[in-house]
Amino acid sequence: MEVHHTSLRAKRSNLYNISMRHSYVYILINETNTVLYIGVTNNLIKRIYQHKMKLASGFTSKYNVNKLIYYEIYEDITEAIKREKQLKGGSRKKKIDLIIKSNPNFTDLYQEIASS
């Protein structure tokens, strides 16, 4: 499992150079920071755009969960899926603690990754 524990700023600056063979585990939250969603994708920018535009019906569109607050980069989709399941199985407190370590203000990271 390759988890990049670099700062989010370093991750964002390198996102443009990452090939499509990479996978991402990401956490979204709603505007009031009360509802979390964890997902996995091989195209982070496109997937977050889909969430923001409500292009797929489901949980995130129903609860307006579209603020990207955390993500991890993996070279192997299998490892990314394992991590997604691990995060989903963890407590809410562990998820919030993980987010606070790298994004204490719960800043939406989408614009930064989309413009890099």
N, C-alpha and C positions, 0 to 999 in steps of 0.2 A: 504494500500500500504506500503510495507516495502522496503525502499531504504536504502542501506548501504552507509552512507556518510563517511566511514572511508577512510583513505588514500589509494591510489592505491597500495602502497607497502603492506599494511595490507590485502587488498583484494587479491592480488596475492599470498601472503603466505597462505591464507586460502582457495584458490581456490581448491586445491587438496582434502581438506576435505569436500567439498560441495557435497551433493548428487545430483543425476540426477533430483530430483524433483524441483530443482531450475531453474529459467529462467534468461536470461541475455538480456539486451538491450545493443547494442554496436554501436560504431561509427568507421568507417574505413575512411581512406583518401588515396589519391594516393601519389606517391613519391614526387611530386612537391607541395603537400599540397594545391591543388586547388579544388579537387572534393571530396565531402563528401558522405558517404552512411550510413544510419541508419538501423539496423536490430534487430531481436529478435530471440533467440534460447534457447533450453534447454541443449545444449552441446557446450559451447563456444570454447573450444580447437578444436573440430572436425569441427565446422562451419568455423572458421577462416582458418584452414588448407584447407578446400574446396575452400575458396576465394583465398588463396595464390596459390593453384595449378590449379586454373581456371577449377574446376571440373564441374561447372554449367555455361552454357552460360547465358549471361544477362548483366545487367548494370555494375557490378563490374568487370567482365572479359573484357568487351568492353573498359572500361576506366581505367583498371589496378588499381582498388581501392582495396588494400589488406593490408594496414598498420593499425593495431589495435591501436587506440590512446585513447579510452575511453570505459568503460563499467560500468554497474550497475547490481546488483544482486537482484533478486526478488524471493519470495517463491511462488507466485501465478502468473501463466501465464497470467491470465486476467489483472492483474495490470501491468505486463511487456508490454503487447500489448497496454494498455492505454498510458503508458509512451512513447512507440515507436511512437505512433500517435501524442502525444503532442510534442515530439522533432521534428518530421517531419514537423509539422505545424508551428514551430517557425522560427524565422528569422535566417539567416546564422550567424549574429553577436551573437545572443544568444547561438548558438551551439558552436561557436569558444570560446566565453567567458567561457562556461561550461568546455570545454576541457582545456583551459589555466589554470583554477583553480587547476586542478589536474595533468596536464601533459603539462607544459609550453613549453617544447622543442619538443612536438609532437613525442615523442619516441615511436617506435613500441613495444607494450607490449606483443606481441605473444610469443617470446622466453622465457620471464619470466613466463608466465602462463603455457606454454607447458612443462617447465622443473621443475615446482614446484611439 
